[in-house]
Amino acid sequence: MKRGLLFFTVLIVFPISLSRSYPIDGYADTNIKRLKYLQLVEEGEIKGRAPIPGAMKSIHDIRLNLTGKLGDGLDVLPAPDPAFQREINGLFPNLNENYSISVLDITPGRSFRLAQRKEMAGYQPGSVGKLAVVTGFFTELAKIYPNDFEARQDLLCTKMVRGGSWAMTDSHTVPFYDLETKKLTKRTLKPLDTFLLYEWLDHMLSVSNNGAASVCWREAILMRVFGARYPNLKEEEAEAWFKSTPKSELADISNAVVHEPLRRLGITEEEWRLGQLFTKGGTAYIPPKGGSVGTPNGLMKFLVALERGKVVDLESSLEIKRLLYMTDRRIRYANAPALKKAAVYFKSGSLYKCVKEEGYICEKYKGNVDNFMNSIAIVEHPDGVTYMVALMSNVRKKNSNHDHMALASAIDKIVRKDK
C-alpha cells in the first residue's frame, strides 16, 4: 500500500548510494525514491543501467528458505560434512593463515552440508557489522508496534529524520532522486540532509554508508529510550536527551541495542560484537566501548537465524533479507561471474590500517598493519541450488577483491557440482 509522506524531524541521518539490486517494484511499499528511479529505468521511461539478471527478482518473490520444520534441525550449526569439508579445504593451500570461512549448503532436497575453516578466528568486521545495527533497529521497532508489521512499515515510510553531525563524515555518496524532474544525482551527505527511515536503512546497506549506519543506530537508541513516544519525537528533544545523559550510560545503551538481539540468537560476545558508531560525528556523542569483532561462526549463525525467520520475527527477517538484495552494485565476493544469474543477498565490509614502512606506499584496501575484507552472502540459483557463506580475511598489502571473487566462483562450483 502506498503511504503518504509525513514530516517529523528526529535526530540523525547518514549517507548512502544508489542501488540497482533491490526489488525494483518496491517503491509502493517503501517510498524509497531510488526504487522509483530503477522502476522507470526498467520500464524504459528514463535512461539508465538495468539490473543484472540475478537482481531482477520482484519484492514478492523473495522468501525465507528455512522457516517451519525446514529449519528445526538448525538450532545449532550441524557438524561439518567430511567430503564437503575436504573440498573447501582444498581452496586454501596458501591462504590458510589469513582466511576464515563458513559455508552452509541448504539446497532443497539435500541434507544440510557445512564446511568451516578457522571459523572462530576474530576479525574487525567493518561494515558487515551494520547487520547488527539493522537487527537492533528492527528489534526496537517491534517493541513499539508488537504484532503489527504494517504499522512498523508505515512509520518507516513516513517518518523523516535529519542526519545532523551524526552522519559526518563518509566519502560514500548517496542518491538523491527528484520525483518531479526525474533527475538522479549522487553526493556525500551534509548535516541538513533529511531522509525517510526506510531510506536511511537503504543507504546503510545498499552503499554501506557509514553516516547512515550511525543515524540508524541513533534512531534505534531513541526507539528504546522513548518507546511509544518515538514516532512523534522531535529532534530538539532527542538532542537534549543525548546531551544530558552521561556518556557512560549512552555507551551502555548503545551496546545493549545492538548486542542483546545477537545474544538471543545464540551469538556470543566472542563471536560478534560492535563497540562503536561508524562516524566521528557519532562517537562525539557516544564513546566506544568493548571493541568490535566478528567471526565466520557468528555470522553464519546470523544467516541461519535470518532464513529461519528468527531475527526479531518472520516479517522483520524477510524485510532485512529484502534490504540485503538491494546493493548498489555487486562488489568483491558477490561480483563473481558465476553468480550473475543468481539472487545474492549480500553485505561486505573492509578496514585497513597503514604505518610508515620503507619501500611501501599505503593504498586503499592494502594496509600493512591490518587489511580486513569480509563478506556474507546468501546465494540462490534459478535451479534451486542455495547456500550461505561467511568469508573473512586479513591479507596485508594486497587488495583481496579478486581473490574473494575467485573464491566465490570456486565455492559455487563445489556446491553445484552434484546438481
Helices and strands as residue ranges (DSSP letters): H 27-30, H 33-42, G 53-55, G 59-61, G 68-74, H 82-89, E 99-105, E 113-117, G 126-129, H 130-144, H 149-158, E 160-162, G 164-167, E 174-178, E 183-187, E 194-196, H 197-206, H 210-226, G 227-232, H 235-244, H 247-264, E 272-273, H 280-283, E 293-294, H 296-307, H 314-324, G 332-335, G 337-339, E 343-353, E 370-380, E 386-394, H 401-416
